[in-house]
């Protein structure tokens, strides 16, 4: 069965409408396509993800399209919800108004000791500026805080799929800022894999970094993937598609995992 549950559209930061994404998925032979627009409820800190005033309309459109294309492809309605300590969480209780088919929990922002949010994946320059300004230039401290947030999210929130679990690697090939071979980094992966295993949640193998040209490997890395597999963590393949063309990006490389 060919499926992708991590799909973005013009409801958030995607380039194509939901229907355009569906037509591309049908053309590419998908059996299931799940939509997972970005959401940061409660608090609505930004206007580009789904907000409390838009999320019901989003779900209504996706479910109408599911009926329209029934028999051709299965369409699911989910969200990719952020975990930001003290601000928002990917918990089913937060999204009960739309009864999502699934929730992807992701960490995109790290809360520094001074309360500022530092974005993991906006750009290499903004990441470096954030680490310099709010983590005293200490990339190791930032990375450890990132995985701490991943562990908190997995352990305390009720959701289904853990999104791109080592997104902190996104810029580390073209704009290196930490050593992925360091013993302290391996310790973070081990501790995080243990928390994921205890949570019982599924971890996605996400090819989004490949489609956007930043890395030539999936999240999680081969090393992290092996650690997770050793602990019995289940996986699901996803493309984190932000355009119709990238719905099955690099799927042929990972379908046997």
N, C-alpha and C positions, 0 to 999 in steps of 0.2 A: 504494500500500500504506500503510495506516494502522498505525503502530507507536509504541510508547513503551518505551524501555529503562531509564528512570530512574524506578523505582517503589519506594516504601517501604511497609512493612506493620507489623503488630504484632510482627514479629521485631526491629524497632528502634524508631523513633519515629513510625511510621505509626499512623493511627487505625483502620484496617480490617484484617481478616485477609487473607491472600493469596487465599483463595477469593472473598471479597467483592470484592476488586480485580479478579479475573478476570471475575466475573459483570458488573461494571460495564463492563469493557472490551468484553465481548461485546455488551452492550446498546448501547454507543457505536460499534460497528462496527469495532473494531480487528482487524487480522490477526495482530499479534504484540504480546505484552506480556512485557517482561523485568523480572525482579525484581532489585533492586540494594540490598539491605540494607546499612546502614552497618557497616563493619568497620575495626578499627584494629590488627590483628595486626601484628607480635608485641608482647607486653607487656601487652595487655588493660588499658589505663589507666583505662577506664570500664566500667561494667557494662551500659549501655543499648545500645551497638552489639553486633553479633555478637562473641562471645568464642570462644576456642579450644575451649571445652567445648560450644558451641552451634552452631557453624557447620556441622558435618556434619549435624545434625538439620534445620537450615534447608534445606540443599541437598536432603535426602531428601524433605522436604515439597513443595518446589517441583517437583521432578521427578516426584513422585507425581501432583501436580495436572496437570502437563503431559500425563501419560498419560490421566488422567481426562477432560481436555477436548480431547484430540487429535481433529482433524476440525472443531472449532469455532473454535479459536484456537491459534496457536503460542505456547508458554510457554517462556521462557528463564530460566536461572538465572545471575545475575551477582552482583557485589558493588560497592558504592561504597567504595573503600578510601582512607584518608587518607595524605597525605604530610606527615610531621612530621619535620623534620631530626633525625637521630640516634635516632629512636624507632620509626617505622613507615613503610612505603612500599607503594604499590599495584603490587607486582611479582608476576608469575605464580608465581615460586618460593615465595612466602609462602603462596599459596592453592592449592597443588597438591593438597591433601587433598580438595578438592571439584571440581577441574577445571572452573572456571567457564566458562560460554559467553563471557563478556566481563568486563572489569574497567573500572569508571569510576574514574579517579584524580582526587582532589579535595584542595584545600587549605582547611581550616577553621580551623587553628591556626597562629599564627606564633610562632616561638621567638625571644624577645628575647635581648639580650646577657647578661642575668643568668640565663638558662636558663628563665625562666617562659614558659608558653604563653598567648598572648592569642588568644581566639576572635574570628573575623571576624564571625560572624553570630548570636551569642546574643541580644543586645539592644543598643540604642543606648547605654544607660547603662554596661553592662559593657564595651563596646568603648571608650568614652571613658575609663573608669576604667583599663582595661588600657594604653591609649596613654599616659595621664598617669603611671601608676605604673612602666611598664617601657620606654617609649620617650621619656621625659622630655617628654611632651606634644607630641611631634613627629609629626604625622599623616603628613607626607611620608615620613619615615623608615620608618614602619610600612607604608605603601603600597608603597614600594620593596622592602622586605623580603618583602612578600606576593608581588609579581611575581617576585622572585628565587627564591622557593620554587616558583612555578609553572614557571619555566624549568628549575630543577634536576630537578623531578619529570618533566617531559616528556623531558629529555635523558638521564636515568639509569635510569629504571624501565621495565619491560616490561609495558605495559597497553594498553588499546584506545581509550578515550574520555576526553577531558579535560573534567571537570565544571565547570560554571558558572565560566568563566575569569576573570571580573571580579566575583566575589562581594563584593568589598570595596565595591561600589556599593550594596549592599542597603539601608543606612540613610541613604545620602547625599542622598536626596530629602527625607525627612521630618525627618532630624536631620543636616544637612550638616556634614561635618568635613574635606573637602578639595575642591579645585577641579578638576573633571573637564576643564576647558578649558585648564589650565596646560600650558606647553610641556614641563615635566619629566614630567608624566603621559603626554602623547603619546609621549615618548621611551620610557617604560616599556612602553606598548602595542606600539610598533614592535619593540622588542627581544624582547618576549615572543612576538609573532607570528612573528618570524624563528626563534626556538627551536622553536615549535610546528611550523612548516613543515619544519624539518630533521628533526624527530622522526618525521614521517610519520603522526602520530596524528590521529584525528578529534576535532573540537571540537563540543560540543553547543550548540545554541541552546535555552536552558533558560528555561521560562516560570514557574518556581517563585516568583520574586519577585512576579509578578503575582497568582498564586493566593493568596499570603499577604498581599497588600495593601500591600506596602512600596514597590513601584515599578510603573510602567505600561509597562515595556519589558523585553525579554528580557536575559539574559546570553548573549553579550556585547552591549554597547551598540551602537547603529548605527555609531558611529565605529570601535569595535574590530572589529566585524563586517566593515566595509569594508576595514580594514587586513589582516585575516586572509584575506578573499577575494582581495585583490590579490596575496597571496603563495601562493595556490593551496591553502589549507588546506581539507580536506573538512569538511562539517557533517552533523549529525544533529539532528533536532528532538526535544526531550524536555520532559516536564512536571514532572519532579522531584516526582511526586505523592506526597502523604502522606495522601490520603484518596481514597475511591472516586469522589467527585464531581469531583475535580480532575485526573483522568487525562488529559483532553484540553484543559486550560485554555489558552485563547487560541490553540489550534492553527490556527484559521481565519485568524489574522493573519500566520502565518509559513510556511504550507505552500508558498508560491511561492518561498521563498528557496533 
